[in-house]
């Protein structure tokens, strides 16, 4: 989207003018995150989570590079190398705990970021490409997190790799060759560790590249906003800097406080105690579970306990687990409602709350013992998850009667805060929206 009222970068200092003529990097930064990039004036704190995801990724990359200097991807000494980092490397415990808890913080921020997109319809036209790239980022994150969980080579790492890669063998004809190719053998060992370590190191940089495309795609139509109404003019926007850089700075401060609280006061709260036991191929843990951020998908995987048609239950589970994520790619075309924000879609909002509860139930079932009761709950929750996107969402989009939309962002802001006419509120728009 072109904003004719946006300020344009004009360097004053001779050195900056010389640099800008030969490498317009200062102009690029100014237009991307400075006063040259106008954003809707009514963004709330849920719009902080995109920046927080970028901060979390950079923390993971920096701590991961340091850890890679001391880690040994060898089945005989991988566990001991992690203990060496914790006990002998200067501040190794801090780097390791920051990296381990950073993965949870990163996924938590991204889940909230996805939830915001679902609530405010950020996947709708003309922002489909932003959403699709976001789902690609999510898939890359999940692959990176899984391979990172294997590297400490504790009991849960080994058996998690054994179980998850074992599900590929359910794919007819090519499943077992794919599993052997992934592991570099018939069971997790040195070859698997080397492959997972190499990919775990590489994928964050690939993710960073896709994030750059994600932000680039965002700057074409501009940011969505809580009303879902497109920007009508200069009165609807404020410069990104200093208003939203200040707001993002506050969000980063809160995020870092929570992050540091986990690192220093409860560093193992989000992990599994069995992973402090060296990997033993001859001793299977009583209950194998992945990290918390995989639990809803793990519950879907476990929900298929019987064969259906000519397809094995194990294969159904694998297809459903991957399908639950790939389904997000089609969301812009499943939800045909012209109204973006759930603030003006009361029926959609109710079902979205039910979906959130459903995902939390799946998370509980994924980490719970596979009793008959929990299996049934998981099956019901899995059915609802797919029904929400494939049945409920299209029906609601076609039949619900949305509330009237405001004519502009300015009208919505003034109506909310009881302001006067639009021209008198432009100066007030310098304050970030609540």
C-alpha positions in Angstrom: 0.0 0.0 0.0 1.3 3.5 -0.8 1.0 6.1 1.9 1.4 9.5 0.1 1.5 11.3 3.5 4.4 9.2 4.8 7.6 11.1 5.4 10.6 10.2 3.2 14.2 9.9 4.3 16.4 12.8 3.4 19.9 12.6 4.9 21.3 15.9 6.0 24.9 14.9 7.0 27.3 14.6 4.1 28.5 11.2 5.3 25.0 9.8 5.5 24.1 11.3 2.2 27.1 9.6 0.6 26.2 6.3 2.2 22.5 6.6 1.2 23.4 7.2 -2.4 25.5 4.1 -2.7 23.8 1.7 -0.2 20.3 3.0 0.8 20.3 1.0 4.0 19.5 4.0 6.2 16.5 4.8 4.0 15.4 1.2 4.1 15.5 1.1 8.0 13.7 4.5 8.1 10.9 3.3 5.8 10.6 0.0 7.6 10.5 0.9 11.3 10.8 4.7 11.4 8.6 7.7 10.8 8.5 6.7 7.1 6.2 3.8 8.0 2.7 4.9 9.1 0.7 2.4 11.1 -2.9 2.4 12.3 -3.3 4.5 15.4 -5.5 2.0 17.3 -3.1 -1.0 17.6 -3.3 -2.6 21.0 -0.7 -4.6 22.9 -1.5 -7.8 21.0 0.5 -6.2 18.1 3.6 -6.4 20.3 4.0 -10.1 19.8 5.4 -10.0 16.3 8.3 -7.9 17.6 8.6 -10.2 20.7 8.9 -13.2 18.4 11.8 -11.5 16.6 13.5 -10.8 19.9 13.0 -14.4 21.0 14.5 -15.7 17.8 17.6 -13.6 18.1 18.0 -14.8 21.7 17.8 -18.4 20.4 20.3 -17.7 17.6 22.9 -16.0 19.9 22.7 -18.6 22.7 22.6 -21.5 20.2 25.8 -20.3 18.5 27.6 -20.2 21.9 26.2 -23.7 22.9 27.3 -25.1 19.5 30.9 -24.2 20.4 30.9 -26.7 23.3 28.3 -29.4 22.2 29.5 -32.8 20.9 27.0 -34.5 18.5 28.1 -38.0 19.4 25.9 -40.5 21.2 28.7 -41.6 23.6 29.4 -38.1 24.9 26.5 -35.8 23.9 24.8 -36.0 27.3 28.2 -35.4 29.0 28.9 -32.4 26.8 25.7 -30.8 28.0 26.7 -31.5 31.6 30.1 -30.0 30.8 28.4 -26.8 29.5 26.3 -26.7 32.7 29.2 -27.2 35.1 32.5 -26.2 33.5 31.9 -23.5 30.9 31.9 -20.0 32.2 28.2 -19.0 32.5 27.4 -22.2 30.6 24.4 -22.8 32.9 23.0 -19.4 32.0 23.4 -19.9 28.2 21.9 -23.4 28.3 18.9 -22.4 30.5 18.4 -19.3 28.3 18.3 -21.4 25.2 16.1 -24.2 26.7 13.5 -21.7 28.2 13.9 -19.4 25.2 12.3 -22.2 23.0 9.2 -22.2 25.2 9.1 -18.4 25.3 9.4 -18.3 21.5 6.6 -20.8 20.9 4.4 -19.1 23.5 4.8 -15.7 21.9 4.1 -17.2 18.4 0.9 -19.0 19.7 -0.4 -15.7 21.0 0.6 -14.1 17.8 -1.4 -16.7 15.8 -4.3 -16.3 18.2 -4.3 -12.6 17.5 -4.4 -13.2 13.8 -7.3 -15.6 14.2 -9.3 -13.1 16.3 -8.7 -10.0 14.2 -8.8 -11.7 10.8 -5.3 -10.9 9.9 -5.3 -13.7 7.3 -8.0 -12.1 5.1 -7.3 -10.3 1.8 -5.1 -8.5 1.0 -2.9 -10.1 3.7 -3.1 -13.8 2.7 0.7 -14.0 1.8 1.6 -12.6 5.2 -0.4 -15.4 6.9 0.9 -18.1 4.6 4.5 -17.1 5.3 3.6 -17.1 9.0 2.5 -20.7 8.8 5.7 -21.6 7.1 7.6 -19.9 9.9 5.5 -22.0 12.4 6.4 -25.2 10.6 10.1 -24.3 10.6 10.0 -23.5 14.3 8.4 -26.8 15.1 11.0 -28.8 13.2 13.8 -26.8 14.8 12.3 -27.3 18.3 11.9 -31.1 17.8 15.5 -31.6 16.6 16.8 -29.4 19.4 14.9 -31.5 22.0 16.8 -34.5 20.8 20.3 -33.0 21.2 20.7 -33.3 25.1 20.4 -37.1 24.5 18.5 -37.8 27.7 15.9 -40.4 28.0 13.1 -38.3 26.7 15.3 -37.0 23.9 16.1 -40.5 22.7 12.6 -42.0 23.0 11.0 -38.9 21.6 13.1 -39.3 18.5 12.3 -43.0 18.4 8.6 -42.5 18.7 8.1 -39.5 16.4 10.3 -40.7 13.6 8.7 -44.1 14.0 5.4 -42.7 12.8 6.8 -42.1 9.4 7.0 -45.8 8.9 3.2 -45.8 8.8 3.3 -44.2 5.4 2.9 -46.9 2.8 5.8 -47.9 0.6 8.1 -44.9 1.3 7.6 -44.6 5.0 10.3 -46.9 6.3 12.9 -45.5 3.8 12.0 -42.0 4.9 12.5 -43.0 8.5 15.9 -44.6 7.8 16.9 -41.5 5.8 15.9 -39.2 8.7 17.8 -41.2 11.3 20.7 -42.3 9.1 20.1 -45.8 10.4 17.4 -48.0 11.9 17.5 -46.4 15.4 18.5 -43.0 16.8 22.3 -43.0 17.1 25.4 -40.9 16.1 24.1 -40.4 12.6 20.7 -39.1 13.8 22.4 -36.8 16.3 24.7 -35.3 13.6 21.8 -34.8 11.2 19.6 -33.2 13.9 22.4 -31.0 15.2 23.2 -29.8 11.7 19.6 -29.0 10.8 18.9 -27.5 14.2 21.8 -25.1 13.7 20.7 -24.3 10.1 17.0 -23.9 10.4 16.9 -20.8 12.6 18.7 -18.9 9.9 16.2 -20.2 7.3 13.5 -19.0 9.7 15.1 -15.6 9.9 15.1 -15.4 6.1 11.3 -16.2 5.9 10.6 -13.7 8.7 12.3 -11.0 6.5 9.9 -12.0 3.7 7.0 -12.0 6.2 7.8 -8.4 7.3 8.3 -7.4 3.7 4.9 -8.8 2.8 3.4 -6.9 5.8 4.7 -3.6 4.5 2.9 -3.9 1.2 -0.8 -3.7 2.5 0.2 -2.3 5.9 -0.7 -3.6 9.3 -4.2 -4.8 10.1 -5.9 -3.3 13.2 -8.5 -4.2 15.9 -11.4 -2.8 13.9 -10.4 -4.5 10.7 -11.1 -1.3 8.8 -8.5 -0.2 6.2 -6.6 3.1 6.7 -8.6 5.9 5.1 -6.1 8.7 5.4 -3.4 10.4 7.4 -5.8 10.9 10.3 -6.0 7.1 10.8 -2.2 6.6 11.2 0.8 7.6 13.4 4.5 7.1 12.5 5.9 3.7 13.8 8.7 5.6 15.5 8.5 6.9 18.2 5.0 5.8 19.1 5.1 2.1 18.5 8.8 1.7 19.2 8.0 3.0 22.7 5.1 0.6 23.0 7.1 -2.3 21.7 9.9 -1.4 24.1 7.6 -1.7 27.1 6.4 -5.1 25.8 10.0 -6.3 25.4 10.7 -5.2 29.0 7.8 -7.2 30.3 8.7 -10.2 28.2 12.3 -10.1 29.4 11.2 -10.0 33.0 9.1 -13.2 32.5 11.9 -14.8 30.5 14.5 -14.1 33.2 12.1 -15.3 35.9 12.1 -18.7 34.3 15.9 -18.7 33.7 16.9 -17.8 37.2 14.1 -19.1 39.5 12.4 -22.1 37.7 14.7 -23.1 34.8 13.5 -26.7 34.7 9.8 -26.0 35.2 9.0 -26.4 31.5 11.2 -29.5 30.9 10.9 -33.1 31.8 12.9 -34.7 34.6 13.6 -37.9 32.6 15.8 -35.8 30.3 18.4 -35.6 33.1 18.9 -39.3 32.8 21.3 -40.4 30.0 19.7 -42.0 27.0 19.2 -45.8 27.4 17.9 -47.8 24.4 17.1 -50.7 26.7 15.0 -48.8 29.2 11.7 -47.3 27.9 10.2 -44.4 30.1 6.9 -45.2 31.6 5.2 -42.2 29.8 6.8 -40.6 26.7 5.7 -37.0 26.2 7.1 -34.2 24.0 7.6 -30.6 25.1 4.4 -28.7 26.2 4.2 -26.8 22.9 3.7 -30.1 20.9 1.1 -31.6 23.2 -2.1 -30.6 21.3 -0.7 -32.1 18.1 0.6 -35.2 20.0 -3.0 -35.6 21.3 -4.4 -35.6 17.8 -1.7 -38.1 16.8 -2.7 -40.5 19.6 -6.5 -40.1 19.1 -6.6 -42.7 16.3 -6.8 -46.1 18.0 -8.5 -48.2 15.3 -8.2 -48.8 11.6 -10.7 -47.0 9.4 -11.5 -48.1 5.8 -8.2 -49.5 4.4 -5.9 -47.1 6.3 -4.1 -48.1 9.4 -4.8 -46.2 12.6 -1.1 -45.2 12.9 -1.2 -43.6 9.4 -4.5 -41.8 10.3 -2.8 -40.3 13.3 0.2 -39.1 11.3 -2.1 -37.6 8.6 -4.3 -35.9 11.2 -1.3 -34.4 13.1 0.2 -32.9 9.9 -3.2 -32.0 8.6 -4.0 -30.0 11.7 -1.2 -27.6 10.9 -1.5 -27.6 7.1 -5.2 -26.7 7.5 -4.0 -23.2 8.5 -2.7 -22.7 5.0 -6.3 -22.7 3.7 -7.8 -20.5 6.4 -8.0 -17.3 4.2 -10.3 -19.2 1.9 -12.3 -21.1 4.5 -13.4 -18.0 6.2 -15.4 -16.0 3.6 -16.8 -13.3 5.8 -15.9 -9.8 4.6 -15.6 -8.6 8.2 -12.2 -9.2 9.7 -12.3 -8.4 13.4 -14.1 -10.7 15.8 -15.1 -7.6 17.7 -17.9 -7.2 15.1 -18.6 -11.0 14.7 -20.3 -12.2 17.9 -21.1 -15.7 16.6 -17.6 -16.2 15.3 -16.1 -14.9 18.6 -18.0 -17.6 20.6 -16.7 -20.4 18.4 -13.2 -19.0 18.6 -13.4 -19.2 22.4 -14.6 -22.8 22.1 -11.6 -23.5 19.8 -9.2 -22.1 22.4 -10.7 -24.3 25.1 -10.5 -27.2 22.7 -6.8 -26.7 22.1 -6.2 -26.4 25.8 -8.0 -29.7 26.3 -5.9 -31.3 23.6 -2.8 -30.0 25.4 -4.0 -31.7 28.6 -4.7 -35.0 26.9 -1.4 -34.9 25.1 0.5 -34.8 28.4 -1.9 -37.1 30.3 -1.8 -40.9 30.8 -3.5 -42.6 27.8 -6.4 -44.0 29.8 -9.7 -44.9 28.1 -11.3 -41.7 29.4 -8.4 -39.5 28.2 -8.4 -41.2 24.8 -12.2 -40.5 24.3 -11.7 -36.9 25.4 -8.8 -36.5 22.9 -10.9 -38.0 20.1 -13.8 -35.6 20.7 -11.5 -32.6 20.9 -9.7 -33.7 17.7 -13.0 -34.0 15.9 -14.0 -30.6 17.0 -10.7 -29.1 16.0 -11.2 -30.1 12.4 -14.9 -29.4 12.4 -14.2 -25.8 13.5 -12.2 -25.1 10.4 -13.9 -27.3 7.8 -17.5 -27.1 8.9 -18.3 -24.5 11.5 -16.2 -21.6 10.1 -17.6 -21.7 6.6 -21.2 -21.9 7.9 -20.7 -19.1 10.4 -19.0 -16.9 7.7 -22.0 -17.4 5.4 -24.8 -17.1 7.9 -23.9 -14.7 10.8 -25.0 -11.1 10.8 -22.0 -8.9 11.9 -22.3 -5.7 13.9 -22.0 -2.4 11.9 -18.4 -1.4 11.2 -17.1 2.1 11.9 -16.5 4.2 8.8 -12.9 4.7 9.7 -10.3 3.9 12.4 -10.5 7.5 13.6 -14.3 7.2 14.1 -13.8 4.0 16.1 -11.1 5.6 18.3 -13.1 8.7 19.0 -16.2 6.7 19.7 -14.3 4.6 22.2 -12.8 7.5 24.0 -15.6 9.9 23.6 -13.6 12.4 21.6 -14.7 15.2 19.5 -14.4 15.7 15.7 -11.6 14.0 13.8 -9.5 17.1 13.2 -9.2 17.8 16.9 -8.1 14.2 17.6 -5.1 14.1 15.2 -2.9 15.6 17.9 -4.2 13.1 20.4 -3.4 10.2 18.1 0.2 10.7 19.0 -0.5 8.5 22.1 -0.3 4.8 21.4 -3.7 3.2 21.4 -4.6 1.1 24.5 
